[in-house]
Amino acid sequence: MALDDDIAILAAAPLFGLMNRDALRLISFAAERRRLEPGAVLFSRGETAEGGFVVTRGTVVLEPRSPGGTPVEAGPASLIGQAALFIPLERPTTARAGPGPVEVMAVTQAVMRRVLEVFPDAAAVIHDALADELAALTRAFAGSRAADPT
């Protein structure tokens, strides 16, 4: 895939779309590319996550977290493992390549740290976006608690 194509996919992905082209170029150069055959495991539930993935081609299927749940399909420009870009944590589910060939960019925490050091404006924008997400989640929990009469 050409550099401009990689940058366009990153720009369309959650969180990365907040960054400028130079930051996306650095990520594109530093990210590891992985190709997966249909059904191949990208990662398994319980593994330590040391970064996230951006789907560049095909579909990655995330198994349900609970029995009877519905699998989630992540297509091109999907970000898998947003929190793992910043902190090591345990993968909550297993991810497999969908029915066709799949390609992903693996973005490690080290790459993200480097990008945020080199582009402090990107760090500020991402900080604000994550703070807004957390505030919205907190409001939703507070609202559900207030609606629960028990």
N, C-alpha and C positions, 0 to 999 in steps of 0.2 A: 504494500500500500504506500502511496506517495505521501510525503510530509504534509502537503496541503490537505489531503484526505484525512490523515490522522488528526490534524488540527481542527478540521471541520467537525469530526465526530466528537472530539473532546469538547469543543465549544457548545455542542448540543447536549452534552451530558450534564446532569445535575451537579452542582458545585463548581465543576470545571468551567461551565459557561459564564461564571462570574469573573474569570481571569482574562487578562489581556493576551494578545497573540504571542508575545514573547515568552510569557510564562507557559503557555500551551506548547510552544515549540520546545522549551526545555523538558517538559514532561514527555513529549513525543520522542525526543532523543534518548531520554533516560529510561523510559519504560521498557519492560521486557515483553516481547510478543510471544504468545503461545497459540499454537494451533491444536485443535482437539477434533478427533474423529467422533462421529455420532455415538452418543451414549457414554463417552469417556468422562471420567470424574475430574472436575476442575478442583474441587476441594470437598472434604467430608466433614460432617457434623462433629464437633468436638476438637477439630484441629485449631491450633493457634493461628490467628490471622495476623499477618504482619504487613498488610496493605490491602488495597482494593483492586477491582477489575473493571475495566470499561470494555463492553462488548463492541467489537468493531465489525463483525460479520457473523451472521447466523443468530441462533437463539440458545441461551443458557436456561435450563429448567432448574428452578430451586424447589426441592422437595418440601412438602408441607411440614411445618414445625410441630404439628400435633396430628394424631390419628384422625382420619376423616377430613382433614383440611384439603384445600385445593392447591396444586402446584402453581408456582408463579413463573411466568416466562419473561425473560429479560432479552430484548432485542438490541439492535445496534444503537449506540449512544447511551445504553443503560449503565448506571454505576452500581456495582455490587460491592457492598462492604464499605460504605461511606465512613463509618466510625473507625474502621480498621486503618484508614489512611492516617489517623492521628495517634491511636493507642492500640497496643496489642490486646486482643480479646479472643474469646473462643467463638468459632464459627457456629451459628445456631442451627444450621441446616447443611444438607449436602447439595452441591450444584453439579449438574451434568450437562454435557453438550446435547443440544436438541437433535432433531432428525437429520440435519444437514451439517456440512462442515462449519466449524465455529472458530473464530479468532478473537482473542482478547488482548488487551494491554494490561499488564500487571504493574500497578503503581505502588511502590513500597513506601513505608513511612519515611525512609531515608530520602527518597526522591521528593516527597511532600515537604519535609523539613527544609531541604535545599531550595526548593521553589519559594517557600514562604520567607526564607532568609534573603534570597536575591530580590524578591518582589514583595516588599512590605505592604504595598498597597493591596495586593492580592490577599495577604494575611488579614488585613483589616476588614476587607469585604467579606471574606469567608467567616471571620469571627462574628461579624454582625449577622450574617445569614444563619449560622448555627445558633446564635443566641435567640434569634427570632423563632427558629424551629422549636427550641427548648421552651421558650415562653408560650408558644401555641400549644405544645404538648401539656405543659403545666396547667394552662387554662382549661383544656379539654378534660383533664383528670379532675380538676376542681369542679367543673360543671357536672361531671358524672357523679361525683361524690355528693354534691348538693341535691341532685335529682334522686338519689337512692335514699328512701325513707328509713332504712335499717341502721 
